[in-house]
Amino acid sequence: MGDDRGSWTGPGGLRVTAVRLSGAHRVLAEFAGVRGPSAFLVTRNGVLAGRGYYASVEDLAEVVDLAELRAR
């Protein structure tokens, strides 16, 4: 992730964004059990979906159908 951060959308207002974990993102991600320099932030209609932050694509794939995502 890092500088090549991306953002994807899916059905029903789903949005996945790769974010750098600093400031408020770091606090919320750590609360969700995610640590590291970056993570995937998942929202649906602007509200955190599931635990909200996911450390890897593998973790993300457990809650999001990756085939339904489209690059923004």
C-alpha positions as CSV (number, residue, x, y, z in Angstrom):
1,M,0.0,0.0,0.0
2,G,1.8,3.2,1.1
3,D,2.0,5.7,-1.8
4,D,0.1,3.4,-4.2
5,R,-3.1,3.5,-2.0
6,G,-6.3,2.6,-3.8
7,S,-10.0,2.8,-3.4
8,W,-12.7,0.4,-4.6
9,T,-16.5,0.4,-4.5
10,G,-18.9,-2.5,-4.4
11,P,-22.7,-3.1,-4.3
12,G,-24.9,-1.5,-1.6
13,G,-22.7,1.5,-0.9
14,L,-19.6,-0.7,0.0
15,R,-16.3,1.2,-0.2
16,V,-12.8,-0.2,0.5
17,T,-9.9,2.2,0.9
18,A,-6.2,1.4,1.6
19,V,-5.2,3.8,4.3
20,R,-1.9,4.7,6.1
21,L,-2.4,4.0,9.8
22,S,-1.6,7.3,11.5
23,G,-3.6,9.6,13.8
24,A,-7.3,8.6,14.1
25,H,-6.9,5.7,11.7
26,R,-4.2,4.2,13.9
27,V,-6.4,4.5,17.0
28,L,-9.5,3.0,15.4
29,A,-7.5,0.2,13.7
30,E,-5.7,-0.7,16.9
31,F,-9.1,-0.9,18.7
32,A,-10.2,-3.3,15.9
33,G,-7.0,-5.4,16.5
34,V,-5.1,-4.3,13.4
35,R,-1.5,-3.1,13.7
36,G,1.0,-2.1,11.1
37,P,1.8,0.8,8.7
38,S,-1.4,0.4,6.6
39,A,-4.7,-1.4,6.4
40,F,-7.9,-1.6,4.4
41,L,-10.8,0.5,5.6
42,V,-14.2,-0.9,4.8
43,T,-17.4,1.2,5.0
44,R,-20.9,0.8,3.8
45,N,-22.8,4.1,3.2
46,G,-20.2,5.9,5.3
47,V,-20.4,3.6,8.3
48,L,-17.7,1.1,9.3
49,A,-18.6,-2.3,7.9
50,G,-17.7,-5.3,10.2
51,R,-14.7,-4.3,12.3
52,G,-13.9,-1.6,9.8
53,Y,-10.1,-2.2,9.4
54,Y,-8.4,-5.3,7.9
55,A,-4.7,-5.9,7.8
56,S,-4.5,-8.0,4.6
57,V,-6.3,-8.9,1.5
58,E,-6.8,-12.4,3.0
59,D,-8.6,-10.9,6.1
60,L,-10.6,-8.6,3.8
61,A,-11.7,-11.5,1.6
62,E,-13.3,-13.2,4.6
63,V,-15.9,-10.4,4.8
64,V,-16.0,-8.9,1.3
65,D,-16.5,-10.6,-2.1
66,L,-13.4,-9.2,-3.8
67,A,-14.8,-10.1,-7.3
68,E,-17.6,-7.5,-6.7
69,L,-15.1,-4.6,-6.1
70,R,-14.4,-2.0,-8.9
71,A,-11.6,0.5,-8.9
72,R,-12.7,4.1,-8.2
